[in-house]
Amino acid sequence: RVIPSVDDVRFDKGHIPQDGQYGDIILIDYKTTKEVKAPHVSSGTLFALGLLTIALGPDSPNVILLDDLDHGLHPKAQLELIAVFR
């Protein structure tokens, strides 16, 4: 809803080395492109994903303070993000 071009967000459990440490990587599936690794995704998409993860997770906080919501997010995505929070 916030970023309509995203179809799916998932983890690659392949334990690929990153900076000398093993761990999972986030993969984003878009309508036109699949398996885009997080470092190749826009900062706005990652920002929205992080906020939604915090807001909708099992231990979601009662208050989330945001500054510079407009950085990297399209105005329509900003409106949708606020609607999800409400």
Residue frames as a rotation matrix with the C-alpha (Angstrom) as fourth column:
ARG 1
0.565 0.825 0.000 0.00
0.825 -0.565 0.000 0.00
0.000 0.000 -1.000 0.00
VAL 2
0.564 -0.425 -0.708 2.77
0.076 -0.827 0.557 2.46
-0.822 -0.368 -0.435 0.89
ILE 3
-0.396 -0.690 -0.606 4.99
-0.700 -0.200 0.685 1.45
-0.594 0.695 -0.405 -2.03
PRO 4
0.527 0.836 0.150 2.66
-0.553 0.472 -0.687 -0.20
-0.645 0.279 0.711 -4.56
SER 5
0.435 -0.410 -0.802 5.45
-0.791 0.251 -0.558 -1.38
0.430 0.877 -0.215 -6.86
VAL 6
-0.677 -0.670 0.303 6.67
-0.730 0.561 -0.391 -3.81
0.092 -0.486 -0.869 -4.14
ASP 7
0.185 0.719 -0.670 5.13
-0.528 0.648 0.549 -7.29
0.829 0.252 0.499 -4.33
ASP 8
0.864 0.054 -0.500 7.05
0.304 0.736 0.605 -9.05
0.401 -0.674 0.620 -1.57
VAL 9
0.207 -0.827 0.522 9.75
-0.853 -0.414 -0.318 -8.60
0.479 -0.379 -0.791 1.06
ARG 10
0.975 0.103 -0.195 11.63
-0.018 0.917 0.397 -11.64
0.219 -0.384 0.897 2.25
PHE 11
0.411 -0.871 0.269 14.92
-0.744 -0.150 0.652 -12.89
-0.527 -0.468 -0.709 3.62
ASP 12
0.475 -0.435 -0.765 17.60
-0.419 0.652 -0.631 -14.91
0.774 0.621 0.128 1.88
LYS 13
0.850 -0.076 0.521 18.53
-0.474 0.319 0.821 -17.45
-0.229 -0.945 0.235 4.51
GLY 14
0.831 -0.522 -0.192 21.64
0.200 0.602 -0.773 -18.44
0.519 0.604 0.605 2.57
HIS 15
0.770 -0.547 -0.329 23.98
0.296 -0.150 0.943 -16.96
-0.565 -0.824 0.046 5.19
ILE 16
0.599 -0.531 0.600 25.93
0.601 -0.198 -0.775 -14.94
0.530 0.824 0.200 2.65
PRO 17
-0.113 -0.716 -0.689 29.06
0.967 -0.238 0.089 -13.31
-0.227 -0.657 0.719 4.09
GLN 18
0.616 0.236 0.752 28.75
0.406 -0.913 -0.047 -9.55
0.675 0.334 -0.658 4.61
ASP 19
0.403 -0.558 0.725 31.67
-0.645 -0.736 -0.208 -7.60
0.649 -0.384 -0.656 6.04
GLY 20
-0.626 -0.765 -0.152 33.18
-0.472 0.527 -0.707 -10.77
0.621 -0.371 -0.691 7.44
GLN 21
-0.698 0.466 0.544 29.97
-0.446 0.311 -0.839 -11.76
-0.560 -0.828 -0.009 9.26
TYR 22
-0.895 0.445 -0.009 27.37
0.304 0.626 0.718 -14.26
0.325 0.641 -0.696 8.15
GLY 23
-0.623 0.747 -0.232 23.70
-0.020 -0.312 -0.950 -13.32
-0.782 -0.587 0.209 8.12
ASP 24
-0.003 0.751 0.660 20.49
0.884 0.310 -0.349 -13.05
-0.467 0.583 -0.665 6.18
ILE 25
-0.963 -0.214 -0.164 19.84
0.113 -0.874 0.473 -10.45
-0.245 0.437 0.866 3.51
ILE 26
-0.043 0.972 -0.229 16.59
0.035 -0.228 -0.973 -8.69
-0.998 -0.050 -0.024 2.71
LEU 27
-0.891 -0.118 0.438 15.27
0.425 0.120 0.897 -9.27
-0.158 0.986 -0.056 -0.80
ILE 28
-0.266 0.805 -0.531 12.62
-0.317 -0.593 -0.740 -7.03
-0.911 -0.029 0.412 -2.35
ASP 29
-0.603 0.196 0.773 10.42
0.739 0.502 0.450 -8.31
-0.300 0.843 -0.447 -5.17
TYR 30
-0.568 0.418 -0.709 9.01
-0.441 -0.882 -0.167 -5.56
-0.695 0.218 0.685 -7.36
LYS 31
0.530 0.836 0.141 6.32
-0.230 0.301 -0.925 -6.05
-0.816 0.458 0.352 -9.98
THR 32
0.879 -0.192 -0.437 8.95
-0.453 -0.050 -0.890 -5.83
0.149 0.980 -0.131 -12.71
THR 33
-0.046 -0.970 -0.240 12.12
-0.508 0.229 -0.830 -7.10
0.860 0.084 -0.503 -10.96
LYS 34
0.905 0.360 -0.228 12.61
-0.040 0.605 0.795 -9.90
0.424 -0.710 0.562 -8.44
GLU 35
0.652 -0.620 -0.437 15.22
0.758 0.528 0.383 -10.51
-0.007 -0.581 0.814 -5.73
VAL 36
0.329 -0.536 0.778 16.62
0.038 -0.815 -0.578 -6.98
0.944 0.219 -0.248 -5.43
LYS 37
-0.089 -0.463 -0.882 19.02
0.912 0.318 -0.259 -6.93
0.400 -0.827 0.394 -2.48
ALA 38
0.640 0.470 -0.608 18.49
0.733 -0.609 0.301 -4.23
-0.229 -0.639 -0.734 0.15
PRO 39
-0.204 -0.764 -0.612 21.66
0.438 -0.630 0.641 -2.26
-0.875 -0.138 0.463 -0.72
HIS 40
-0.920 -0.142 0.366 20.23
0.391 -0.235 0.890 -1.73
-0.040 0.962 0.272 -4.21
VAL 41
0.061 0.997 0.051 16.82
0.955 -0.073 0.288 -0.48
0.291 0.031 -0.956 -3.03
SER 42
-0.035 -0.040 0.999 15.98
0.122 -0.992 -0.035 3.20
0.992 0.120 0.039 -2.61
SER 43
-0.936 -0.343 -0.080 16.49
0.141 -0.158 -0.977 4.75
0.322 -0.926 0.197 0.80
GLY 44
-0.472 0.838 0.274 12.79
-0.867 -0.498 0.032 5.71
0.163 -0.223 0.961 0.85
THR 45
0.323 0.563 -0.761 11.73
-0.423 0.805 0.416 2.08
0.847 0.187 0.498 0.41
LEU 46
-0.339 -0.534 -0.775 14.06
0.481 0.609 -0.630 0.95
0.808 -0.587 0.050 3.19
PHE 47
-0.936 0.047 0.349 12.87
-0.281 -0.698 -0.659 3.81
0.213 -0.715 0.667 5.41
ALA 48
-0.045 0.999 0.017 9.22
-0.926 -0.049 0.374 2.84
0.374 0.001 0.927 4.89
LEU 49
0.239 0.071 -0.968 10.01
-0.031 0.997 0.066 -0.85
0.971 0.014 0.241 5.44
GLY 50
-0.721 -0.593 -0.358 11.78
0.361 0.119 -0.925 -0.10
0.591 -0.796 0.128 8.72
LEU 51
-0.784 0.472 0.403 8.98
-0.615 -0.682 -0.396 2.12
0.088 -0.558 0.825 10.00
LEU 52
0.207 0.908 -0.364 6.30
-0.797 0.372 0.475 -0.39
0.567 0.192 0.801 9.08
THR 53
-0.088 -0.333 -0.939 8.27
0.226 0.911 -0.344 -3.19
0.970 -0.243 -0.005 10.73
ILE 54
-0.957 -0.287 -0.043 8.46
0.124 -0.271 -0.955 -1.21
0.262 -0.919 0.295 13.96
ALA 55
-0.609 0.767 0.202 4.85
-0.793 -0.597 -0.121 0.00
0.028 -0.233 0.972 13.84
LEU 56
0.357 0.839 -0.411 3.24
-0.839 0.481 0.254 -3.32
0.410 0.254 0.876 12.92
GLY 57
-0.446 -0.639 -0.626 5.57
-0.258 0.762 -0.594 -5.70
0.857 -0.104 -0.505 14.76
PRO 58
0.146 0.542 -0.828 4.65
0.578 0.632 0.515 -7.75
0.803 -0.554 -0.221 17.83
ASP 59
-0.052 -0.234 -0.971 6.26
0.957 -0.291 0.018 -5.25
-0.287 -0.928 0.239 20.23
SER 60
-0.102 0.032 0.994 5.05
0.676 -0.731 0.093 -2.09
0.730 0.682 0.053 18.51
PRO 61
-0.864 -0.282 -0.416 5.48
0.500 -0.574 -0.649 1.12
-0.056 -0.769 0.637 20.49
ASN 62
0.155 0.943 -0.295 2.63
0.871 -0.271 -0.409 3.40
-0.466 -0.193 -0.864 21.48
VAL 63
0.800 0.029 -0.599 4.46
-0.123 -0.970 -0.212 6.45
-0.587 0.243 -0.772 20.12
ILE 64
0.144 -0.772 0.619 6.76
0.955 0.271 0.116 6.85
-0.258 0.574 0.777 17.12
LEU 65
0.509 -0.065 -0.858 8.48
-0.006 -0.997 0.071 10.20
-0.860 -0.031 -0.509 16.64
LEU 66
0.326 -0.339 0.882 9.44
0.924 0.313 -0.221 11.02
-0.201 0.887 0.415 13.05
ASP 67
0.257 -0.311 -0.915 11.62
-0.129 -0.949 0.286 13.76
-0.958 0.044 -0.284 11.64
ASP 68
-0.417 -0.433 -0.799 12.09
-0.778 -0.284 0.560 14.49
-0.470 0.855 -0.218 7.94
LEU 69
0.060 0.561 0.825 9.43
0.073 0.822 -0.564 12.04
-0.996 0.094 0.008 6.77
ASP 70
0.846 0.345 -0.407 9.76
-0.311 -0.301 -0.902 13.57
-0.434 0.889 -0.147 3.32
HIS 71
-0.095 -0.961 -0.259 13.36
-0.898 -0.030 0.439 12.36
-0.430 0.274 -0.860 2.82
GLY 72
-0.899 -0.434 -0.055 13.29
-0.401 0.767 0.501 9.72
-0.175 0.472 -0.864 0.12
LEU 73
-0.544 0.769 0.336 9.54
0.597 0.636 -0.489 9.14
-0.590 -0.065 -0.805 0.16
HIS 74
-0.763 0.399 0.508 7.21
0.353 -0.401 0.845 10.19
0.541 0.825 0.166 -2.61
PRO 75
-0.773 0.486 0.409 4.39
-0.624 -0.699 -0.349 12.46
0.116 -0.525 0.843 -1.35
LYS 76
0.240 0.887 -0.395 1.78
-0.713 0.437 0.548 9.76
0.659 0.150 0.737 -2.06
ALA 77
-0.025 -0.346 -0.938 3.86
0.364 0.871 -0.330 7.22
0.931 -0.350 0.104 -0.12
GLN 78
-0.937 -0.293 0.192 4.05
-0.034 -0.469 -0.882 9.69
0.348 -0.833 0.430 2.78
LEU 79
-0.299 0.914 0.274 0.25
-0.925 -0.348 0.152 9.96
0.235 -0.208 0.949 2.86
GLU 80
0.412 0.436 -0.800 -0.18
-0.324 0.891 0.319 6.19
0.852 0.128 0.508 2.71
LEU 81
-0.472 -0.675 -0.567 2.38
0.370 0.433 -0.822 5.68
0.800 -0.598 0.045 5.48
ILE 82
-0.885 0.212 0.414 0.53
-0.451 -0.612 -0.649 8.10
0.116 -0.762 0.638 7.76
ALA 83
0.107 0.979 -0.173 -2.76
-0.889 0.172 0.424 6.37
0.445 0.108 0.889 6.91
VAL 84
0.142 -0.135 -0.981 -1.26
0.125 0.985 -0.117 3.02
0.982 -0.106 0.157 7.93
PHE 85
-0.850 -0.515 -0.109 -0.06
0.196 -0.118 -0.974 4.52
0.488 -0.849 0.201 11.22
ARG 86
-0.566 0.706 0.426 -3.50
-0.815 -0.555 -0.165 5.88
0.120 -0.441 0.890 11.97
